[in-house]
Amino acid sequence: MYTIASLHEFRRHLQLAPDDASADADLLRSLQEASHYLESATQRRYCPRLAMLLVEYDRAGRGEVVLPDDLLELRTISDESGEIDTRRIRRLPQDADLSASVLRIRGGIVGALRIYAIWGWHDRWTSAWRGSGEKLTNKLNADEKTLKVASAASSDASGASPRFQVGQLLRIAGEYLRIIEIDSAGKQLTVLRGSHGTAANAHSSGLDIDIYAPPAAIVDLCLRYADLLLRSGGFVDDKTPELLLRLRRARL
């Protein structure tokens, strides 16, 4: 399951009761289709993923490397001679809140580049993860699919309520997890482990559980298109709206 907006947000958008689960299957299907449509139309991803990308270096670029995807957070970069010191690298734009599209590298580059990074588009990346107000209450093995929490319905650290929602992307240490079911009475979350290129690892108790907040404008667009898909039975006009064209990633 991959959604930009959550099921709770869609229920609220449609002015349904928060606990009205009668149409959840249809709502989730529309959310997934809308998320796919937005990313296809704009050629961007709005949820972070961890990946190693191979980039051919164009020597005519004089040290500037045009990236094949939006870069949020560089982990490591290497060429055929080995790892490159990140102090030699400047990302453009330099604003840490914005996704980078170009890397400027001082010194020589030998062959193709291998760039290990978190990729995706965000306009406020430094505040994209917020605290849930929850920690792991017990050790979590790599193959476990449920998280036990003190409360699934309370507010998170930023005041958003409920703190956990179906469709949300979570982070524990370096692992991403996607919520697919919530048992509020049983105080547990069913999750997809090792999402978005991360590995499912064992985690000790006491670790923070963080919640990803996609770009607000993109969440709004996702909800609008999901609503349109739901009402039209799955039809979206083939003509891409001007707003999405402005968001489209340039292929240089």
TACOR-V463848 format. One line per field, one symbol per residue. ss: DSSP state (H for helix, E for strand, - for the rest). A space follows every 50 residues. Layout:
# TACOR-V463848
ss=???
This chain:
# TACOR-V463848
ss=------HHHHHHH----------HHHHHHHHHHHHHHHHHHH------EE EEEEE---HHH--EEEEEEEEEEEEEEEE--EE--HHHEEEE-------E EEEEE-------EEEEEEE-----HHH-EEEEEEE----E-----EEE-- ------------------EEEE--EEEEEEEEE----EEEEE-------- --E----EEEEE---HHHHHHHHHHHHHHHHH---------HHHHHH--- --
